[in-house]
């Protein structure tokens, strides 16, 4: 794995621009890197993330695939087995359901089944989440599905800096990595270091320190949790916000240390509440010595037990928002559980 590069000058880039820059750096540095996906060439991808990359690197490196997620993902897995490092873009993460055979039964298992003699260094980019009015079949948060599968790594960068650094880290990984990119984050801007650097997979980030409550969040929920924490700070509540960043593997140490300190835990995530990321984090705390430090029950704040509605007001109501995070945090801090 490449060493982490020292920090250099930063510029302000959007989340989408940071991802594009990471892919361009990878294509320039490594001739085995190829991009694959539907409409990623001249069209620039469903969310315009790949834009001019086909002009810069040509159709041998930026490859438009037929409208078949099963076929395209299968080609990407096969290419990884033969020595390439494919980055395969799904137009929507929901469409990965059509490629479960290739991701779950092939990519995730082949290195294990071949005794470690082969690697599968494929990266799947997954535009995910609600908020764009794309309705039930184009708005899901399915990271917990894939987090259940040994052999896969599943990440959710929440900032432009991490979107770039974690994609570059994924390309150095011998295992398949799924990057869930929330669609509402593509236009978000932030400081991004120049050049090549790595943001480690499996390491959470403390985005705001606090002493009374730990909020563990991922993806866009990190930003909503930070906004909620700012509001609660005016009420005297000191909230610690942890950006999970990596769904599999999970950074147990950072979360456990925070809960030991604060004595309370709220897990916020967009996926359906049942059987989700929140359940895994809650069970991890219950099975650790941090459980003895809890002053209140753990709360999970996840998506509704429903497909994502098309109606914009119902769509908002189906996933956690800033006001619902504030209400849940108040209950915990005041022990009104």
N, C-alpha and C positions, 0 to 999 in steps of 0.2 A: 504494500500500500504506500502511496506517496505520502511524504511527510506533510504536516500542516504548514502552509506557507506563512511567514510572518506578515502581520498586518501592514498594508500599504495604504496609499491614498484611497479615499472612498468617493463615490459619486452617488447622486440620487437616481435610482432606477425604479421602474415599476416591477412588480412581482413577475409579470410576463417577460419583461426585458431582461431580468436577472436570469430567468430560465433559458432564454434564447442565448444570452452571453455564455452561460455554462456549456450549452451544447456546441456553440461555435468554438470555444476553447478546446473542448474534447475532440472535436473533428480536426482541429489544427494540430493538436499534440499527438493524436493517436490514430494511425491509419486504419485500425481495426474497428473504430467506432462508426456506426451507420445509424441513420434515422429512418424509421419506417412508420407507416400509418396511412389512414384514409385522408386524402386531400391535404397532406402536409407540404406538398410541393408548391406549385404556382399559387394555389388558393391560400396557403399560409397556415393551414390548420383551422379547426372549427372555432378556435378562440384567438386566431392570428398570432400564435406564439412562435411558430416556425418562420413566418413571414419570408424574408429574403434569403434564407439559408440554402435553398435550392439554387439560387443564382450564384451564391458564393462557392458552393461545394459540388454542385452538379447532381445529376439524377442517379449517378452510381452510389452516392453517399446519402442522398435524401430521396427516399424511395416511396412513391405513392403506391399503396397496396389496393387490391380490389376490395369491394364492399363485402368483406367476410372477416369478421373478427376472429372466428375460429381459425381460418386459414392464415391470416396475417400473423396472429400470435404464434401459431405453429411454426411458421417460417422463421420468426424471430428466435424462438427457442432452439430450433435446429441450427440457425446461424451461430448462436452462442456456443453450442456444443462443438462447432467446427473451428472456433477460435476468434470469431468476431465479438464485438460488444454492441449489440443492438439496443437502441432506445425506441420502444414501440409506443406510439401515442394512440390511446382510445379517444374517440371524439367525445364520449361521455363515459364516466366510469361505469355507469349502468350497463353499457354494452359488453363489459367484461363477463357478464353472465353467459354470453354466447361463447366465450373462450375458456370456460372453467376447466375443461379437459386439459388444455395445453398448460394453463397456469398451475392448477392444483394437482393434477395427476402426472404431469410430465416435468415441468420446470422445477417444481418444489421437491421432487423425489429422486431425480436422476442421479445427482451426486451421491446421495445416500445409497441408492440401489447399485451403483457402480463402484462402491467401496472407496469413494473419494478420488477415483482415477479421472474423473471428468468434472469440470465446473460448468455452471450455467449462468454466466455473467450478463443476464438480460435485465434491462430496466423498463418497467411499464409505467408510463405517465397516465394518470387518471384524473381528468377534470371532474370534480365532484361537488355535491352539496346543493342546497336550495337557495332561493332568493332571486332567481332570474325569470320566474314565471314559466319554467319549462315543464312543469307538471310531473306526474307520478313516475314516468318511465325515464326521465332525464334529470332527476334532482336528488337521487338517493345518496346516502353516506354509508358505504358498504365496507369500510376498512376493517370492521370487526369480523366480517366473513373471512377475510384473508389472514387476519391476525391469528385465526384459529389453526392455521396450517403450518406445521413444522416444515422448515426448509425455505420459507418465504420471509423476507424482511419487509415491514410495512411502515412507511414514514408519512408525516403530515407537517411539512414546513409551514410556518405561519408568517414569516417575514421574507422580503426579497433577499436579504443576506443569506438566510438559511435555505431558501429555494435554490440559490446558486450553489452554495457549499455542500448541501446534502445531495444534490444531483451529481456533483463531481465525486463525492464519496461513494455514491451508489455504483458509479462506473468502475471503481476500484474493488468492488466486492465480488467474490466468486459466486455468491448466491443471487437468485432473482430478487430484485427490489421493486416494490410497488410504491410509487409516489402519488399520494392523493393531494391534488392541488385544488383548493376551494375556488370555485369560479368567481366568487365575489372578491377574491384577493388579487386577481390578475391586474387590476388597475391601481392597487395600493402601492404607494411609493415609500422608499426608505433608503438609507445609506447602504451601499454595497461596495466592498473592497474591490480594487482592480486585480486583474490577473487570476492565477489559479490558487485556490485554497480549499481546504476540506473542513466541513462541519461534521463531526463524528456522528455516526448512526448509533442510537442506543443511549444518548445522553440528553437528559432534560435540561431546561434552562429556567432559572428563577428570574422572572420578568419584573416582579415587584416583591420586595421583602416585607414581611409582616409577622405579627406575633399572636394573633387571636384566631385566625382561621386560614387553612390552606385550601385554595381553589386549584385543582388540577384540571387543565383545559387543553384542548388541541385545536389546531387549525384556526378558523375564524373565531371560535369561541374564546381563544386567548384574548383577542382584542375586546370582545364584549365583556369578558371577566375583568380586564384592566379598567374599562370604563366604569363598570360596577364598583370596583375597588376604590376608584377615585371619588365616586359619590359617597360611598360608605366612610371614607376617610374624614369627610366633613362632619360625620356623625360620631367620630372618635373611634371607629373600628379599624384596626390594622390588619389588612388582608394580604396574605402572601399568595402570589399568583405564579404557578408553575406551568410552563409550556412543555407539554409532554413530548412533542416533536417526533418521537418514535413510538409506534404502537407495538411493534415486535422487532427487536427486543425492547423491553420497558426498563427504564432507569429506576430500579427499586430503591437504591440507596438515597437518592435525592428526595424522593417522595416520603420515604419512611422518616428520614431526618427532619423534614419539615413538619410532619404530623406529630412527631415527638415534641417538637417545639410549641406548636399551636394548640394541640389537643382537639382539633376539629378538622373535618374534611368534607369538602363539597367537590364532586366530580361533574364537570360540565362537558357535554359532547353533543354533536348534532345527530348522530345515528339514533335509531330507535332505542328507547331506554332498556328494554328487556334484552338480556343476553349480550350486552354490549361492552364497550371499553370501560364504562363505569363499574360494571359488575366485576371485571377483572381487577381493577385498581382497588375496589372495596375489599375483595377477597384477599388480595395481597396484604393489605393493612391488617385485616382480621387474623391472618396467619402469621403476622410478625409481632415482635414485642412492642411495636407502636400501638397496638390495640390497648395495652395497659395504660397508655397516656391519654386515651380519648375521654373527653368531658361531655360528649354528646354523640348520638348516633351518626353514622356516616349518611350523607345524602347524595343521591344521584339525580342529576338534572339532565335528562336526555330528550330525544325526539318523541313525538306522540306515537301511539300504537296505531298508526294509520299510514297509508301512502301519502306522499306529499301532494296537497291540493294545488289546483291551478289558481284559484282565487287568491289575490295577493294578501288579503287580510288573514285568510285561513292558512296560507302558506307560512306567514310569520308566526301564527299561533301554534304551528306544528313543531317548531323547533325553539330552543331557548333563545331569549332575547335579553337585553340588558336589564329590563325591569324584572323579569322572572329570576334572573341571577341575583339581583339585589334582594328580592323578597326571600329567596332561599337562604342567602347569606345572613340576613337579619334573623331568621328563625334559628339558625345555628348559634350565632353570636349571643343571642338572647336566650338560648336553650328552649325555644318554643317549638320543640319537635314532638 
